[in-house]
């Protein structure tokens, strides 16, 4: 048996055991992603750093999956030096997998601050500008949270037109029509959730009642010379072409 010190506690373990396995056997959590008992350790993820006293007598970090226990070894798993090494390792991993929830959850569990998660938004404000200047709904705004600006919805303003999702250059805003409901979101926040109206021509669901009512209000000052119907764009085009065809004078 080998006796070493782990976080100020004397621990006895089998010879040739790694510090990572010895720590886990005693209930001490050390993060790792690349380690598996079926294969030899490689230290690729570099998350399992621990602090030991090096050959120079100064504290240093080593990867616990590779480091073997030895008599008199002193190991710390939560020192400032370890946290600095873990922060660097987590950030390096997120450069390769920026959308990985697993990595962020692990960092949070070990008290490593990574800042706000990436959301695909480049803060170009196209969605805010088009919603205000073209659509007129003004359903989005920029808001500062913990020192970082985010595009966020203004409750009750969205009309479900989907223009913001269509214009977003990075697809950070998503639109999904599921059965009879349209859902527009950014990150995990709902911009708008609306029922879908039925086309009187083909019976398909195509637009939100709130959007159709908004169009009616916007066009109210203009005289309506045709009978009003709720047609989807396909049916509206089809019926207008038929009307033009039938209204043409007959050739002699």
C-alpha positions as CSV (number, residue, x, y, z in Angstrom):
1,X,0.0,0.0,0.0
2,X,1.0,3.6,-0.6
3,X,0.2,6.4,1.7
4,X,-0.1,10.0,0.4
5,X,-1.9,13.2,1.3
6,X,-5.0,14.3,-0.6
7,X,-6.5,17.7,0.4
8,X,-4.8,17.5,3.9
9,X,-6.1,14.0,4.5
10,X,-3.8,10.9,4.7
11,X,-4.9,8.2,2.2
12,X,-3.7,4.7,1.7
13,X,-4.2,3.1,-1.8
14,X,-2.8,0.3,-3.9
15,X,0.6,0.7,-5.5
16,X,0.7,1.9,-9.2
17,X,-2.7,3.6,-8.8
18,X,-3.2,6.9,-10.6
19,X,-4.0,10.0,-8.5
20,X,-7.2,10.4,-10.4
21,X,-8.4,6.9,-9.6
22,X,-7.2,7.2,-6.0
23,X,-9.1,10.5,-5.6
24,X,-12.3,9.1,-7.1
25,X,-12.1,6.0,-5.0
26,X,-12.2,8.2,-1.9
27,X,-15.1,10.3,-3.2
28,X,-13.1,13.3,-4.4
29,X,-14.4,14.6,-7.7
30,X,-11.8,15.6,-10.4
31,X,-13.2,16.6,-13.8
32,X,-12.1,14.8,-17.0
33,X,-13.5,14.1,-20.5
34,X,-10.8,12.0,-22.2
35,X,-10.3,9.4,-19.5
36,X,-11.8,5.9,-19.7
37,X,-10.7,2.8,-17.7
38,X,-10.6,0.6,-20.9
39,X,-7.7,2.6,-22.5
40,X,-4.4,4.1,-21.4
41,X,-4.6,7.7,-20.1
42,X,-3.5,10.4,-22.5
43,X,-4.3,13.7,-20.6
44,X,-5.7,15.2,-23.8
45,X,-8.5,17.3,-22.2
46,X,-6.2,18.6,-19.5
47,X,-9.1,19.0,-17.1
48,X,-7.8,16.7,-14.4
49,X,-4.9,18.9,-13.2
50,X,-4.0,18.7,-9.5
51,X,-1.4,20.6,-7.5
52,X,1.7,18.9,-6.1
53,X,5.1,20.1,-4.9
54,X,7.5,19.9,-7.8
55,X,11.2,19.0,-7.8
56,X,12.1,22.6,-7.2
57,X,10.1,22.7,-4.1
58,X,7.5,25.0,-5.7
59,X,3.9,24.1,-6.2
60,X,3.0,23.0,-9.8
61,X,0.2,21.2,-11.6
62,X,0.2,17.8,-13.1
63,X,-2.4,15.7,-14.8
64,X,-3.9,13.3,-12.3
65,X,-4.8,10.7,-14.8
66,X,-1.1,10.2,-15.7
67,X,0.4,10.9,-12.3
68,X,1.0,7.8,-10.1
69,X,0.7,7.8,-6.3
70,X,3.9,7.6,-4.4
71,X,4.8,7.6,-0.8
72,X,4.6,11.0,0.8
73,X,3.0,12.7,-2.2
74,X,1.0,15.8,-1.3
75,X,-1.9,16.5,-3.6
76,X,-4.5,19.4,-3.7
77,X,-7.5,19.3,-6.0
78,X,-9.1,22.7,-5.4
79,X,-6.2,25.2,-5.0
80,X,-6.0,28.5,-6.9
81,X,-3.3,27.0,-9.1
82,X,-5.6,24.1,-10.0
83,X,-8.5,26.4,-10.7
84,X,-6.4,28.5,-13.0
85,X,-5.3,25.4,-14.9
86,X,-8.9,24.1,-15.2
87,X,-10.2,27.5,-16.4
88,X,-7.6,27.4,-19.2
89,X,-8.4,23.8,-20.1
90,X,-12.2,24.5,-20.1
91,X,-11.7,27.5,-22.4
92,X,-9.5,25.6,-24.8
93,X,-12.2,22.9,-25.0
94,X,-14.9,25.4,-25.6
95,X,-12.9,26.8,-28.5
96,X,-13.3,23.5,-30.2
97,X,-16.9,22.8,-29.0
98,X,-18.4,26.2,-28.2
99,X,-22.0,24.9,-28.0
100,X,-21.2,22.0,-25.7
101,X,-23.6,22.1,-22.7
102,X,-21.7,19.2,-21.2
103,X,-18.5,21.2,-20.9
104,X,-20.2,24.2,-19.4
105,X,-22.1,22.0,-16.9
106,X,-18.9,20.4,-15.8
107,X,-17.2,23.8,-15.4
108,X,-20.2,25.1,-13.3
109,X,-20.1,22.0,-11.1
110,X,-16.4,22.7,-10.3
111,X,-16.9,26.4,-9.7
112,X,-15.1,27.5,-12.9
113,X,-16.6,30.8,-14.3
114,X,-16.8,30.7,-18.1
115,X,-19.0,33.8,-18.6
116,X,-22.3,33.7,-20.6
117,X,-22.6,30.8,-23.1
118,X,-22.3,31.5,-26.8
119,X,-25.7,32.0,-28.4
120,X,-24.8,32.4,-32.1
121,X,-25.8,36.1,-31.9
122,X,-23.3,38.6,-33.3
123,X,-25.2,41.7,-31.9
124,X,-25.7,43.2,-35.4
125,X,-29.1,44.4,-34.3
126,X,-30.6,43.5,-37.7
127,X,-33.6,41.8,-36.0
128,X,-34.2,44.8,-33.8
129,X,-34.0,47.3,-36.6
130,X,-36.2,45.4,-39.1
131,X,-38.8,44.8,-36.4
132,X,-38.9,48.5,-35.6
133,X,-38.3,50.2,-38.9
134,X,-40.0,47.8,-41.3
135,X,-42.5,45.7,-39.4
136,X,-43.3,48.3,-36.8
137,X,-43.9,45.8,-34.0
138,X,-40.9,46.8,-31.9
139,X,-40.8,43.4,-30.3
140,X,-37.1,43.2,-29.6
141,X,-34.5,45.2,-27.7
142,X,-30.9,45.1,-26.6
143,X,-30.5,44.5,-22.8
144,X,-27.3,44.4,-20.7
145,X,-27.0,41.4,-18.4
146,X,-24.0,40.9,-16.2
147,X,-22.0,43.3,-18.4
148,X,-22.9,41.5,-21.7
149,X,-25.5,42.8,-24.2
150,X,-28.2,40.4,-25.4
151,X,-31.1,40.7,-27.9
152,X,-34.2,40.0,-25.8
153,X,-38.0,40.0,-26.5
154,X,-40.4,42.7,-25.3
155,X,-43.3,40.8,-23.8
156,X,-46.6,41.0,-25.8
157,X,-45.1,42.8,-28.8
158,X,-44.3,39.9,-31.2
159,X,-46.9,39.4,-33.9
160,X,-45.4,36.2,-35.2
161,X,-44.4,37.4,-38.7
162,X,-41.0,35.7,-38.5
163,X,-39.1,38.5,-40.2
164,X,-36.5,38.5,-37.4
165,X,-35.7,34.8,-37.9
166,X,-35.6,35.3,-41.7
167,X,-33.2,38.2,-41.6
168,X,-30.8,36.9,-38.8
169,X,-27.5,36.2,-40.5
170,X,-26.3,33.5,-38.1
171,X,-29.7,31.7,-37.5
172,X,-29.5,32.7,-33.8
173,X,-33.3,33.3,-34.0
174,X,-35.4,30.2,-34.8
175,X,-38.9,29.9,-36.1
176,X,-40.8,26.6,-35.9
177,X,-44.3,25.8,-37.0
178,X,-45.5,22.8,-35.2
179,X,-49.0,21.7,-36.0
180,X,-51.1,24.7,-35.3
181,X,-48.5,26.8,-33.2
182,X,-45.7,29.1,-34.3
183,X,-42.8,29.4,-31.9
184,X,-40.1,32.0,-32.3
185,X,-37.1,31.9,-30.0
186,X,-33.6,33.3,-29.3
187,X,-31.4,31.1,-27.1
188,X,-33.9,29.7,-24.5
189,X,-36.1,32.7,-24.5
190,X,-39.5,32.8,-26.3
191,X,-39.9,35.8,-28.5
192,X,-43.5,34.8,-29.5
193,X,-45.8,31.8,-29.4
194,X,-48.9,32.1,-31.6
195,X,-51.7,29.9,-33.0
196,X,-51.7,29.7,-36.8
197,X,-54.7,30.8,-38.9
198,X,-56.1,28.5,-41.7
199,X,-56.0,29.5,-45.3
200,X,-59.5,29.7,-46.8
201,X,-58.3,28.4,-50.1
202,X,-56.2,25.3,-49.3
203,X,-56.8,24.8,-45.6
204,X,-53.2,25.0,-44.6
205,X,-52.1,27.0,-41.5
206,X,-49.9,29.9,-42.8
207,X,-49.9,33.0,-40.5
208,X,-50.7,34.1,-37.0
209,X,-54.0,35.9,-36.3
210,X,-52.1,38.6,-34.6
211,X,-50.0,39.2,-37.8
212,X,-53.2,39.3,-40.0
213,X,-54.9,41.7,-37.6
214,X,-51.8,43.9,-37.7
215,X,-51.8,44.0,-41.5
216,X,-55.5,44.9,-41.4
217,X,-54.8,47.8,-39.1
218,X,-51.9,49.0,-41.2
219,X,-53.9,48.9,-44.4
220,X,-57.1,50.3,-42.9
221,X,-56.6,53.8,-44.3
222,X,-56.6,52.4,-47.9
223,X,-59.9,51.6,-49.6
224,X,-60.6,47.9,-49.9
225,X,-61.9,47.4,-53.4
226,X,-61.9,43.6,-53.3
227,X,-63.7,41.0,-51.1
228,X,-61.5,40.2,-48.2
229,X,-60.2,36.6,-47.7
230,X,-57.6,34.9,-45.6
231,X,-55.4,33.3,-48.3
232,X,-51.9,31.9,-47.9
233,X,-49.4,33.5,-50.3
234,X,-49.6,30.5,-52.7
235,X,-53.4,30.6,-52.9
236,X,-53.4,34.4,-53.1
237,X,-51.1,34.3,-56.1
238,X,-53.1,31.5,-57.7
239,X,-56.4,33.2,-57.4
240,X,-55.1,36.6,-58.6
241,X,-53.7,34.9,-61.7
242,X,-57.1,33.3,-62.4
243,X,-58.8,36.6,-61.9
244,X,-56.5,38.3,-64.4
245,X,-57.0,35.4,-66.9
246,X,-60.8,35.6,-66.7
247,X,-60.9,39.4,-66.9
248,X,-58.9,39.6,-70.1
249,X,-61.0,40.6,-73.2
250,X,-61.8,37.7,-75.5
251,X,-59.7,37.6,-78.7
252,X,-61.7,38.1,-81.9
